[in-house]
Amino acid sequence: NAGVTQTPKFQVLKTGQSMTLQCAQDMNHEYMSWYRQDPGMGLRLIHYSVGAGITDQGEVPNGYNVSRSTTEDFPLRLLSAAPSQTSVYFCASRGLAVETQYFGPGTRLLVL
Amino acid sequence: AQSVTQPDIHITVSEGASLELRCNYSYGATPYLFWYVQSPGQGLQLLLKYFSGDTLVQGIKGFEAEFKRSQSSFNLRKPSVHWSDAAEYFCAVGAGSAGNQFYFGTGTSLTVIP
């Protein structure tokens, strides 16, 4: 098992550009989520999904869209990047029972 | 609203000394509690978790944590710190239906001096 994979590892964007951060898991987990990590802020939940076709907002959803068309994939879309979205983004997955949440390696995003 | 507080931003300990990292949470029901560790440039690794039962839980790498409902705390401890324990430590609460939403503390950075 590859676990949770994220691409790209690093990305530089200009303000106003759009991009999609990819996340995939091969553990057949129902629950997937996106977090952003900023210095002194810890990890904050952006969006999450409890299964294909079901998504919901977390703590800081503004500026981000998600969709869940398959169990395996949970992409995060930035429609119009802003410097405030410069951060490290982590994807995570787990089974629906509250158990170990597995994290991906992260994507470092710089918005100029 | 749910929240997690880690009051110590940074802690420095000598190798071989004991360690306690503090975590307090705010949640109306019995929480699901976690401690994660993050090495520089890496993702998060689960150290231990508490769902119910025995309030003292053992984790990996010699860590343990104690759930104290009366104090709304879930402090992480290790009797003897190793240089490899230097990292960032995050406390987290699982809330909502089946703990679908996770809330993280702001983290405690641990430095270990020889």
gemmi code that builds the backbone of each chain (N, CA, C; Angstrom):
import gemmi

chains = {
    "A": [
        ("ASN", (0.829, -1.210, 0.000), (0.000, 0.000, 0.000), (0.857, 1.250, 0.000)),
        ("ALA", (0.487, 2.221, -0.847), (1.203, 3.487, -0.860), (0.731, 4.389, 0.255)),
        ("GLY", (-0.471, 4.113, 0.810), (-1.013, 4.975, 1.858), (-1.689, 6.181, 1.243)),
        ("VAL", (-1.365, 7.377, 1.759), (-1.915, 8.625, 1.258), (-0.828, 9.329, 0.452)),
        ("THR", (-1.129, 9.613, -0.795), (-0.162, 10.297, -1.650), (-0.696, 11.667, -2.037)),
        ("GLN", (0.221, 12.619, -2.167), (-0.149, 13.974, -2.546), (0.773, 14.457, -3.655)),
        ("THR", (0.196, 15.141, -4.613), (0.984, 15.796, -5.659), (0.404, 17.161, -5.939)),
        ("PRO", (1.247, 18.154, -6.287), (2.707, 18.075, -6.279), (3.268, 18.213, -4.869)),
        ("LYS", (4.561, 18.100, -4.724), (5.203, 18.311, -3.423), (5.404, 19.793, -3.153)),
        ("PHE", (5.604, 20.535, -4.226), (5.861, 21.960, -4.082), (5.297, 22.677, -5.297)),
        ("GLN", (4.702, 23.836, -5.082), (4.114, 24.596, -6.180), (4.212, 26.085, -5.900)),
        ("VAL", (4.551, 26.841, -6.944), (4.543, 28.296, -6.869), (3.469, 28.806, -7.824)),
        ("LEU", (2.607, 29.664, -7.316), (1.537, 30.248, -8.114), (1.618, 31.761, -8.060)),
        ("LYS", (1.043, 32.376, -9.062), (0.847, 33.823, -9.023), (-0.579, 34.098, -8.552)),
        ("THR", (-0.747, 35.241, -7.914), (-2.077, 35.629, -7.460), (-3.077, 35.561, -8.612)),
        ("GLY", (-4.219, 34.913, -8.349), (-5.265, 34.803, -9.349), (-5.242, 33.516, -10.152)),
        ("GLN", (-4.130, 32.806, -10.112), (-4.067, 31.539, -10.825), (-4.873, 30.478, -10.086)),
        ("SER", (-5.244, 29.464, -10.843), (-5.967, 28.351, -10.237), (-5.092, 27.104, -10.301)),
        ("MET", (-5.372, 26.189, -9.413), (-4.676, 24.902, -9.444), (-5.440, 23.896, -8.596)),
        ("THR", (-5.094, 22.632, -8.813), (-5.684, 21.535, -8.046), (-4.592, 20.758, -7.353)),
        ("LEU", (-4.740, 20.583, -6.066), (-3.862, 19.721, -5.286), (-4.494, 18.330, -5.258)),
        ("GLN", (-3.678, 17.366, -5.636), (-4.209, 16.008, -5.725), (-3.941, 15.223, -4.444)),
        ("CYS", (-4.890, 14.379, -4.091), (-4.754, 13.482, -2.951), (-5.392, 12.153, -3.303)),
        ("ALA", (-4.680, 11.088, -3.030), (-5.217, 9.757, -3.280), (-4.821, 8.822, -2.150)),
        ("GLN", (-5.725, 7.869, -1.859), (-5.408, 6.855, -0.844), (-5.854, 5.494, -1.370)),
        ("ASP", (-5.104, 4.475, -0.980), (-5.391, 3.121, -1.469), (-5.790, 2.180, -0.347)),
        ("MET", (-6.338, 2.742, 0.716), (-6.717, 1.946, 1.881), (-8.236, 1.768, 1.987)),
        ("ASN", (-8.961, 2.203, 0.974), (-10.418, 2.087, 0.943), (-11.071, 2.809, 2.117)),
        ("HIS", (-10.466, 3.926, 2.516), (-11.020, 4.705, 3.613), (-12.180, 5.571, 3.147)),
        ("GLU", (-13.219, 5.613, 3.982), (-14.367, 6.450, 3.634), (-14.084, 7.933, 3.887)),
        ("TYR", (-13.382, 8.214, 4.958), (-13.203, 9.597, 5.387), (-11.894, 10.153, 4.846)),
        ("MET", (-11.998, 11.306, 4.191), (-10.801, 12.019, 3.736), (-10.952, 13.495, 4.067)),
        ("SER", (-9.821, 14.145, 4.266), (-9.873, 15.538, 4.681), (-8.648, 16.293, 4.187)),
        ("TRP", (-8.789, 17.613, 4.152), (-7.703, 18.514, 3.805), (-7.475, 19.483, 4.957)),
        ("TYR", (-6.192, 19.680, 5.282), (-5.789, 20.628, 6.300), (-4.761, 21.583, 5.706)),
        ("ARG", (-4.694, 22.760, 6.294), (-3.573, 23.632, 6.012), (-2.818, 23.868, 7.317)),
        ("GLN", (-1.490, 23.974, 7.187), (-0.650, 24.179, 8.353), (0.120, 25.469, 8.194)),
        ("ASP", (-0.072, 26.354, 9.135), (0.615, 27.647, 9.131), (1.353, 27.821, 10.443)),
        ("PRO", (2.492, 28.507, 10.433), (3.269, 28.689, 11.661), (2.435, 29.284, 12.784)),
        ("GLY", (2.500, 28.646, 13.945), (1.777, 29.145, 15.106), (0.286, 28.889, 15.089)),
        ("MET", (-0.193, 28.237, 14.030), (-1.648, 28.010, 13.911), (-1.998, 26.528, 13.998)),
        ("GLY", (-1.031, 25.661, 13.983), (-1.348, 24.242, 13.960), (-1.979, 23.846, 12.640)),
        ("LEU", (-2.731, 22.782, 12.640), (-3.429, 22.331, 11.444), (-4.889, 22.740, 11.543)),
        ("ARG", (-5.403, 23.284, 10.462), (-6.799, 23.692, 10.432), (-7.522, 22.965, 9.305)),
        ("LEU", (-8.698, 22.454, 9.618), (-9.466, 21.642, 8.678), (-10.109, 22.539, 7.628)),
        ("ILE", (-9.900, 22.215, 6.358), (-10.454, 23.004, 5.259), (-11.786, 22.397, 4.801)),
        ("HIS", (-11.739, 21.174, 4.329), (-12.918, 20.431, 3.893), (-12.716, 18.969, 4.251)),
        ("TYR", (-13.827, 18.255, 4.342), (-13.729, 16.827, 4.560), (-14.847, 16.106, 3.822)),
        ("SER", (-14.683, 14.794, 3.715), (-15.654, 13.968, 3.003), (-15.805, 12.641, 3.731)),
        ("VAL", (-17.051, 12.190, 3.868), (-17.291, 10.910, 4.541), (-17.624, 9.809, 3.538)),
        ("GLY", (-17.474, 10.108, 2.266), (-17.695, 9.098, 1.244), (-17.865, 9.745, -0.109)),
        ("ALA", (-17.843, 8.927, -1.141), (-17.992, 9.441, -2.499), (-19.296, 10.222, -2.618)),
        ("GLY", (-19.202, 11.415, -3.178), (-20.362, 12.268, -3.378), (-20.770, 13.098, -2.189)),
        ("ILE", (-20.056, 12.971, -1.070), (-20.418, 13.690, 0.158), (-19.229, 14.501, 0.641)),
        ("THR", (-19.404, 15.818, 0.696), (-18.351, 16.676, 1.226), (-18.965, 17.693, 2.188)),
        ("ASP", (-18.132, 18.248, 3.037), (-18.612, 19.253, 3.970), (-17.466, 20.187, 4.313)),
        ("GLN", (-17.845, 21.359, 4.815), (-16.842, 22.362, 5.150), (-16.258, 22.135, 6.520)),
        ("GLY", (-14.993, 22.495, 6.637), (-14.339, 22.464, 7.924), (-14.244, 23.855, 8.515)),
        ("GLU", (-13.133, 24.123, 9.148), (-12.944, 25.372, 9.888), (-12.624, 26.556, 8.986)),
        ("VAL", (-11.868, 26.325, 7.898), (-11.416, 27.415, 7.028), (-11.658, 27.082, 5.558)),
        ("PRO", (-12.915, 27.008, 5.099), (-13.207, 26.548, 3.743), (-13.123, 27.599, 2.639)),
        ("ASN", (-13.116, 28.877, 3.018), (-13.219, 29.929, 2.008), (-12.021, 29.935, 1.071)),
        ("GLY", (-12.319, 29.986, -0.243), (-11.268, 30.019, -1.248), (-10.887, 28.645, -1.778)),
        ("TYR", (-11.529, 27.620, -1.244), (-11.212, 26.241, -1.629), (-12.483, 25.477, -2.009)),
        ("ASN", (-12.356, 24.635, -3.042), (-13.440, 23.732, -3.417), (-12.934, 22.300, -3.403)),
        ("VAL", (-13.845, 21.371, -3.111), (-13.502, 19.959, -3.162), (-14.630, 19.192, -3.830)),
        ("SER", (-14.299, 18.004, -4.258), (-15.290, 17.066, -4.762), (-14.784, 15.669, -4.440)),
        ("ARG", (-15.687, 14.706, -4.420), (-15.295, 13.321, -4.108), (-16.090, 12.402, -5.033)),
        ("SER", (-15.516, 12.176, -6.201), (-16.209, 11.336, -7.188), (-15.877, 9.851, -6.992)),
        ("THR", (-14.765, 9.560, -6.356), (-14.395, 8.174, -6.068), (-13.961, 8.065, -4.616)),
        ("THR", (-13.908, 6.853, -4.114), (-13.423, 6.640, -2.747), (-11.955, 7.017, -2.626)),
        ("GLU", (-11.193, 6.803, -3.685), (-9.742, 6.954, -3.614), (-9.250, 8.396, -3.668)),
        ("ASP", (-9.941, 9.249, -4.384), (-9.407, 10.573, -4.689), (-10.202, 11.701, -4.035)),
        ("PHE", (-9.474, 12.726, -3.611), (-10.116, 13.869, -2.958), (-9.310, 15.121, -3.305)),
        ("PRO", (-9.498, 15.676, -4.493), (-8.720, 16.845, -4.906), (-9.209, 18.131, -4.244)),
        ("LEU", (-8.271, 19.029, -4.031), (-8.554, 20.345, -3.458), (-8.264, 21.387, -4.527)),
        ("ARG", (-9.237, 22.221, -4.811), (-9.098, 23.217, -5.872), (-9.040, 24.631, -5.314)),
        ("LEU", (-8.048, 25.373, -5.806), (-7.960, 26.802, -5.529), (-8.377, 27.507, -6.827)),
        ("LEU", (-9.477, 28.205, -6.809), (-10.009, 28.804, -8.033), (-9.274, 30.086, -8.410)),
        ("SER", (-8.874, 30.851, -7.413), (-8.163, 32.106, -7.638), (-7.220, 32.314, -6.464)),
        ("ALA", (-5.990, 31.873, -6.641), (-5.047, 31.840, -5.524), (-4.753, 33.239, -4.985)),
        ("ALA", (-4.591, 33.304, -3.668), (-4.242, 34.545, -2.980), (-3.029, 34.305, -2.106)),
        ("PRO", (-2.216, 35.335, -1.851), (-1.041, 35.147, -0.990), (-1.381, 34.547, 0.373)),
        ("SER", (-2.591, 34.801, 0.872), (-3.002, 34.240, 2.165), (-3.142, 32.720, 2.124)),
        ("GLN", (-3.125, 32.156, 0.937), (-3.210, 30.704, 0.805), (-1.835, 30.042, 0.755)),
        ("THR", (-0.796, 30.826, 0.893), (0.549, 30.260, 1.042), (0.573, 29.445, 2.324)),
        ("SER", (0.887, 28.169, 2.200), (0.786, 27.283, 3.351), (1.319, 25.905, 2.972)),
        ("VAL", (1.313, 25.015, 3.936), (1.571, 23.606, 3.671), (0.239, 22.884, 3.814)),
        ("TYR", (-0.106, 22.107, 2.810), (-1.399, 21.439, 2.779), (-1.219, 19.940, 2.985)),
        ("PHE", (-1.992, 19.408, 3.907), (-1.955, 17.973, 4.193), (-3.313, 17.351, 3.908)),
        ("CYS", (-3.260, 16.211, 3.269), (-4.442, 15.386, 3.064), (-4.366, 14.232, 4.053)),
        ("ALA", (-5.516, 13.763, 4.520), (-5.542, 12.661, 5.473), (-6.723, 11.757, 5.176)),
        ("SER", (-6.632, 10.522, 5.615), (-7.755, 9.593, 5.432), (-7.834, 8.644, 6.622)),
        ("ARG", (-9.021, 8.084, 6.834), (-9.234, 7.058, 7.858), (-10.547, 6.359, 7.577)),
        ("GLY", (-10.765, 5.260, 8.280), (-12.063, 4.604, 8.219), (-13.093, 5.446, 8.961)),
        ("LEU", (-14.365, 5.145, 8.790), (-15.413, 5.973, 9.397), (-15.429, 5.877, 10.916)),
        ("ALA", (-15.083, 4.720, 11.449), (-14.916, 4.646, 12.896), (-13.718, 5.511, 13.257)),
        ("VAL", (-13.757, 6.155, 14.368), (-12.658, 7.039, 14.717), (-11.447, 6.210, 15.065)),
        ("GLU", (-10.533, 6.153, 14.152), (-9.328, 5.387, 14.362), (-8.178, 6.201, 13.800)),
        ("THR", (-7.064, 5.539, 13.569), (-5.880, 6.262, 13.129), (-6.158, 7.026, 11.843)),
        ("GLN", (-5.822, 8.307, 11.847), (-5.921, 9.134, 10.654), (-4.527, 9.169, 10.030)),
        ("TYR", (-4.453, 8.782, 8.758), (-3.186, 8.724, 8.061), (-2.996, 9.988, 7.236)),
        ("PHE", (-1.810, 10.573, 7.363), (-1.531, 11.819, 6.666), (-0.615, 11.585, 5.470)),
        ("GLY", (-0.836, 12.389, 4.441), (0.076, 12.424, 3.320), (1.311, 13.229, 3.660)),
        ("PRO", (2.285, 13.291, 2.743), (3.549, 13.983, 3.001), (3.449, 15.496, 2.913)),
        ("GLY", (2.352, 16.008, 2.370), (2.159, 17.449, 2.302), (2.520, 18.056, 0.960)),
        ("THR", (1.892, 19.186, 0.672), (2.207, 20.004, -0.499), (2.508, 21.415, -0.007)),
        ("ARG", (3.694, 21.904, -0.367), (4.052, 23.278, 0.004), (3.642, 24.200, -1.123)),
        ("LEU", (2.790, 25.165, -0.820), (2.271, 26.094, -1.824), (2.711, 27.504, -1.489)),
        ("LEU", (3.283, 28.161, -2.489), (3.694, 29.562, -2.354), (2.918, 30.370, -3.383)),
        ("VAL", (2.184, 31.363, -2.916), (1.426, 32.235, -3.816), (2.051, 33.626, -3.790)),
        ("LEU", (2.509, 34.057, -4.931), (3.213, 35.349, -5.022), (2.258, 36.477, -5.427)),
    ],
    "B": [
        ("ALA", (-17.942, 25.924, 21.083), (-17.143, 25.411, 19.977), (-15.983, 24.584, 20.533)),
        ("GLN", (-15.601, 23.609, 19.726), (-14.497, 22.779, 20.152), (-13.183, 23.530, 20.001)),
        ("SER", (-12.265, 23.279, 20.926), (-10.948, 23.889, 20.802), (-9.930, 23.047, 21.537)),
        ("VAL", (-8.696, 23.212, 21.134), (-7.585, 22.506, 21.757), (-6.499, 23.532, 22.064)),
        ("THR", (-6.001, 23.505, 23.272), (-4.976, 24.453, 23.694), (-3.723, 23.714, 24.113)),
        ("GLN", (-2.624, 24.100, 23.507), (-1.318, 23.627, 23.939), (-0.580, 24.871, 24.447)),
        ("PRO", (-0.505, 25.038, 25.748), (-0.017, 26.305, 26.291), (1.476, 26.555, 26.088)),
        ("ASP", (2.238, 25.514, 25.843), (3.686, 25.669, 25.683), (4.033, 25.664, 24.205)),
        ("ILE", (4.512, 26.795, 23.707), (4.891, 26.880, 22.295), (6.192, 26.121, 22.045)),
        ("HIS", (7.116, 26.247, 22.987), (8.423, 25.623, 22.826), (8.919, 25.130, 24.176)),
        ("ILE", (9.488, 23.919, 24.180), (10.063, 23.333, 25.389), (11.449, 22.803, 25.067)),
        ("THR", (12.385, 23.032, 25.992), (13.735, 22.493, 25.861), (14.018, 21.591, 27.046)),
        ("VAL", (14.457, 20.382, 26.758), (14.815, 19.446, 27.828), (16.164, 18.831, 27.507)),
        ("SER", (16.825, 18.357, 28.554), (18.091, 17.647, 28.382), (17.807, 16.189, 28.067)),
        ("GLU", (18.676, 15.610, 27.271), (18.535, 14.199, 26.954), (18.573, 13.380, 28.233)),
        ("GLY", (17.623, 12.460, 28.355), (17.534, 11.640, 29.555), (16.561, 12.172, 30.589)),
        ("ALA", (16.188, 13.425, 30.469), (15.236, 14.021, 31.401), (13.818, 13.598, 31.040)),
        ("SER", (12.913, 13.781, 31.989), (11.513, 13.467, 31.733), (10.847, 14.618, 30.991)),
        ("LEU", (9.721, 14.288, 30.369), (9.021, 15.269, 29.535), (7.526, 15.205, 29.807)),
        ("GLU", (6.906, 16.376, 29.867), (5.447, 16.438, 29.889), (4.992, 17.586, 29.008)),
        ("LEU", (4.172, 17.282, 28.025), (3.594, 18.291, 27.141), (2.113, 18.405, 27.472)),
        ("ARG", (1.675, 19.635, 27.641), (0.317, 19.866, 28.107), (-0.669, 20.052, 26.959)),
        ("CYS", (-1.872, 19.575, 27.195), (-2.958, 19.720, 26.222), (-4.267, 19.855, 27.000)),
        ("ASN", (-5.010, 20.900, 26.699), (-6.344, 21.077, 27.261), (-7.338, 21.221, 26.120)),
        ("TYR", (-8.522, 20.687, 26.314), (-9.512, 20.726, 25.254), (-10.816, 21.282, 25.782)),
        ("SER", (-11.617, 21.726, 24.853), (-12.950, 22.193, 25.176), (-13.922, 21.466, 24.260)),
        ("TYR", (-14.757, 20.633, 24.867), (-15.720, 19.865, 24.080), (-16.822, 19.409, 25.009)),
        ("GLY", (-18.067, 19.430, 24.526), (-19.204, 19.156, 25.380), (-19.415, 17.711, 25.736)),
        ("ALA", (-18.915, 16.815, 24.940), (-19.123, 15.388, 25.189), (-17.770, 14.716, 25.420)),
        ("THR", (-17.799, 13.410, 25.554), (-16.536, 12.685, 25.689), (-15.773, 12.770, 24.376)),
        ("PRO", (-14.592, 13.302, 24.417), (-13.862, 13.511, 23.165), (-13.043, 12.296, 22.763)),
        ("TYR", (-12.701, 12.263, 21.517), (-11.659, 11.364, 21.045), (-10.378, 12.195, 21.027)),
        ("LEU", (-9.332, 11.717, 21.646), (-8.115, 12.505, 21.841), (-6.907, 11.827, 21.214)),
        ("PHE", (-6.052, 12.626, 20.643), (-4.892, 12.110, 19.920), (-3.669, 12.977, 20.202)),
        ("TRP", (-2.503, 12.350, 20.097), (-1.241, 13.059, 20.020), (-0.525, 12.610, 18.755)),
        ("TYR", (-0.060, 13.619, 17.993), (0.716, 13.365, 16.785), (2.090, 14.015, 16.930)),
        ("VAL", (3.063, 13.463, 16.196), (4.400, 14.048, 16.154), (4.756, 14.338, 14.706)),
        ("GLN", (5.420, 15.455, 14.500), (5.835, 15.860, 13.159), (7.308, 16.231, 13.172)),
        ("SER", (8.108, 15.473, 12.449), (9.514, 15.819, 12.277), (9.623, 16.846, 11.153)),
        ("PRO", (10.702, 17.629, 11.136), (10.834, 18.699, 10.135), (10.643, 18.208, 8.706)),
        ("GLY", (9.763, 18.881, 7.970), (9.531, 18.542, 6.578), (8.745, 17.267, 6.347)),
        ("GLN", (8.211, 16.717, 7.410), (7.488, 15.447, 7.302), (6.005, 15.625, 7.594)),
        ("GLY", (5.249, 14.553, 7.335), (3.845, 14.542, 7.703), (3.682, 14.223, 9.174)),
        ("LEU", (2.464, 13.940, 9.580), (2.168, 13.677, 10.980), (2.078, 12.176, 11.245)),
        ("GLN", (2.663, 11.773, 12.360), (2.622, 10.384, 12.770), (1.864, 10.280, 14.086)),
        ("LEU", (0.945, 9.334, 14.177), (0.173, 9.153, 15.389), (1.025, 8.533, 16.485)),
        ("LEU", (1.071, 9.188, 17.652), (1.770, 8.638, 18.809), (0.847, 7.763, 19.644)),
        ("LEU", (-0.335, 8.257, 19.925), (-1.290, 7.514, 20.737), (-2.666, 8.147, 20.623)),
        ("LYS", (-3.667, 7.418, 21.128), (-5.046, 7.890, 21.040), (-5.830, 7.397, 22.244)),
        ("TYR", (-6.875, 8.164, 22.603), (-7.783, 7.775, 23.666), (-9.207, 7.890, 23.152)),
        ("PHE", (-9.958, 6.789, 23.303), (-11.368, 6.825, 22.932), (-12.238, 6.607, 24.157)),
        ("SER", (-11.855, 5.628, 24.995), (-12.627, 5.312, 26.195), (-11.807, 4.336, 27.028)),
        ("GLY", (-12.320, 3.988, 28.210), (-11.663, 2.978, 29.024), (-10.553, 3.550, 29.872)),
        ("ASP", (-9.489, 2.799, 30.007), (-8.361, 3.189, 30.843), (-7.869, 4.582, 30.460)),
        ("THR", (-7.775, 5.433, 31.451), (-7.420, 6.828, 31.157), (-5.938, 7.031, 30.905)),
        ("LEU", (-5.118, 6.049, 31.174), (-3.684, 6.122, 30.871), (-3.441, 5.259, 29.642)),
        ("VAL", (-3.011, 5.897, 28.579), (-2.799, 5.168, 27.334), (-1.328, 5.174, 26.962)),
        ("GLN", (-0.912, 4.053, 26.423), (0.481, 3.903, 25.989), (0.559, 4.075, 24.475)),
        ("GLY", (1.627, 4.669, 24.028), (1.807, 4.870, 22.600), (3.137, 4.334, 22.118)),
        ("ILE", (3.502, 4.768, 20.938), (4.765, 4.329, 20.367), (5.903, 5.170, 20.920)),
        ("LYS", (7.118, 4.706, 20.733), (8.337, 5.418, 21.104), (8.419, 5.730, 22.594)),
        ("GLY", (7.721, 4.949, 23.431), (7.818, 5.134, 24.873), (6.966, 6.245, 25.442)),
        ("PHE", (6.085, 6.823, 24.644), (5.212, 7.888, 25.114), (3.943, 7.334, 25.753)),
        ("GLU", (3.399, 8.095, 26.697), (2.119, 7.797, 27.301), (1.359, 9.092, 27.525)),
        ("ALA", (0.056, 8.994, 27.695), (-0.763, 10.174, 27.964), (-1.878, 9.784, 28.913)),
        ("GLU", (-2.297, 10.746, 29.718), (-3.346, 10.506, 30.684), (-4.521, 11.434, 30.446)),
        ("PHE", (-5.700, 10.867, 30.315), (-6.928, 11.633, 30.145), (-7.485, 11.965, 31.526)),
        ("LYS", (-7.667, 13.249, 31.788), (-8.266, 13.687, 33.041), (-9.507, 14.521, 32.708)),
        ("ARG", (-10.650, 13.903, 32.873), (-11.906, 14.563, 32.500), (-12.135, 15.815, 33.338)),
        ("SER", (-11.816, 15.729, 34.627), (-12.095, 16.862, 35.526), (-11.283, 18.091, 35.156)),
        ("GLN", (-10.120, 17.870, 34.544), (-9.255, 18.979, 34.155), (-9.302, 19.249, 32.653)),
        ("SER", (-10.113, 18.477, 31.919), (-10.169, 18.603, 30.455), (-8.761, 18.597, 29.866)),
        ("SER", (-7.975, 17.629, 30.327), (-6.585, 17.590, 29.870), (-6.226, 16.225, 29.325)),
        ("PHE", (-5.209, 16.225, 28.509), (-4.675, 14.989, 27.911), (-3.188, 15.224, 27.696)),
        ("ASN", (-2.434, 15.198, 28.784), (-1.012, 15.526, 28.747), (-0.184, 14.340, 28.286)),
        ("LEU", (0.824, 14.634, 27.515), (1.733, 13.629, 26.971), (2.984, 13.561, 27.837)),
        ("ARG", (3.460, 12.359, 28.115), (4.631, 12.199, 28.982), (5.592, 11.174, 28.397)),
        ("LYS", (6.862, 11.363, 28.768), (7.877, 10.372, 28.463), (8.900, 10.418, 29.590)),
        ("PRO", (9.270, 9.275, 30.164), (10.150, 9.276, 31.337), (11.576, 9.717, 31.025)),
        ("SER", (12.064, 9.401, 29.829), (13.447, 9.706, 29.487), (13.517, 10.071, 28.007)),
        ("VAL", (13.826, 11.309, 27.739), (13.795, 11.812, 26.369), (15.090, 11.470, 25.635)),
        ("HIS", (14.946, 11.143, 24.381), (16.083, 10.849, 23.501), (16.235, 11.987, 22.506)),
        ("TRP", (17.460, 12.166, 22.002), (17.682, 13.274, 21.071), (16.755, 13.178, 19.860)),
        ("SER", (16.392, 11.952, 19.471), (15.539, 11.765, 18.294), (14.094, 12.188, 18.536)),
        ("ASP", (13.756, 12.518, 19.785), (12.395, 12.972, 20.080), (12.185, 14.439, 19.709)),
        ("ALA", (13.236, 15.145, 19.356), (13.097, 16.547, 18.965), (12.194, 16.645, 17.742)),
        ("ALA", (11.089, 17.371, 17.882), (10.078, 17.446, 16.822), (8.982, 18.405, 17.282)),
        ("GLU", (7.953, 18.503, 16.460), (6.772, 19.275, 16.826), (5.687, 18.286, 17.241)),
        ("TYR", (4.991, 18.578, 18.335), (3.975, 17.674, 18.860), (2.617, 18.375, 18.845)),
        ("PHE", (1.643, 17.661, 18.323), (0.294, 18.216, 18.201), (-0.710, 17.356, 18.953)),
        ("CYS", (-1.540, 18.012, 19.735), (-2.680, 17.374, 20.373), (-3.896, 17.625, 19.490)),
        ("ALA", (-4.805, 16.657, 19.404), (-5.980, 16.822, 18.543), (-7.205, 16.211, 19.204)),
        ("VAL", (-8.344, 16.776, 18.887), (-9.631, 16.287, 19.368), (-10.485, 15.888, 18.182)),
        ("GLY", (-11.087, 14.722, 18.262), (-12.053, 14.306, 17.253), (-13.437, 14.619, 17.769)),
        ("ALA", (-14.202, 15.392, 16.993), (-15.502, 15.859, 17.464), (-16.568, 15.539, 16.433)),
        ("GLY", (-17.813, 15.810, 16.778), (-18.906, 15.596, 15.847), (-19.274, 14.134, 15.749)),
        ("SER", (-20.125, 13.823, 14.786), (-20.586, 12.457, 14.594), (-19.415, 11.553, 14.257)),
        ("ALA", (-19.211, 10.544, 15.080), (-18.088, 9.625, 14.891), (-16.758, 10.360, 14.792)),
        ("GLY", (-16.674, 11.527, 15.405), (-15.415, 12.264, 15.381), (-15.003, 12.688, 13.994)),
        ("ASN", (-15.974, 13.041, 13.156), (-15.646, 13.358, 11.782), (-14.801, 14.611, 11.626)),
        ("GLN", (-14.868, 15.525, 12.568), (-14.044, 16.713, 12.471), (-12.945, 16.647, 13.515)),
        ("PHE", (-11.745, 16.954, 13.055), (-10.590, 16.957, 13.939), (-10.140, 18.382, 14.167)),
        ("TYR", (-9.824, 18.689, 15.428), (-9.303, 20.001, 15.766), (-7.933, 19.812, 16.405)),
        ("PHE", (-6.963, 20.552, 15.868), (-5.595, 20.429, 16.343), (-5.216, 21.623, 17.209)),
        ("GLY", (-4.343, 21.369, 18.181), (-3.717, 22.457, 18.896), (-2.651, 23.102, 18.027)),
        ("THR", (-2.081, 24.175, 18.523), (-1.103, 24.920, 17.735), (0.283, 24.310, 17.777)),
        ("GLY", (0.443, 23.267, 18.577), (1.706, 22.550, 18.568), (2.681, 23.011, 19.630)),
        ("THR", (3.530, 22.080, 20.063), (4.650, 22.372, 20.966), (5.916, 21.873, 20.304)),
        ("SER", (6.868, 22.765, 20.152), (8.149, 22.405, 19.558), (9.103, 21.949, 20.656)),
        ("LEU", (9.647, 20.762, 20.503), (10.541, 20.188, 21.502), (11.983, 20.210, 21.011)),
        ("THR", (12.843, 20.814, 21.798), (14.291, 20.772, 21.565), (14.919, 19.913, 22.633)),
        ("VAL", (15.814, 19.029, 22.233), (16.515, 18.156, 23.167), (17.994, 18.512, 23.124)),
        ("ILE", (18.546, 18.869, 24.265), (19.965, 19.227, 24.329), (20.762, 18.073, 24.940)),
        ("PRO", (21.953, 17.864, 24.402), (22.749, 16.723, 24.878), (23.271, 16.935, 26.293)),
    ],
}
model = gemmi.Model(1)
for chain_id, residues in chains.items():
    chain = gemmi.Chain(chain_id)
    for i, (resn, *xyz) in enumerate(residues, 1):
        res = gemmi.Residue()
        res.name, res.seqid = resn, gemmi.SeqId(i, " ")
        for name, pos in zip(("N", "CA", "C"), xyz):
            atom = gemmi.Atom()
            atom.name, atom.element = name, gemmi.Element(name[0])
            atom.pos, atom.b_iso = gemmi.Position(*pos), 0.0
            res.add_atom(atom)
        chain.add_residue(res)
    model.add_chain(chain)
structure = gemmi.Structure()
structure.add_model(model)
structure.setup_entities()
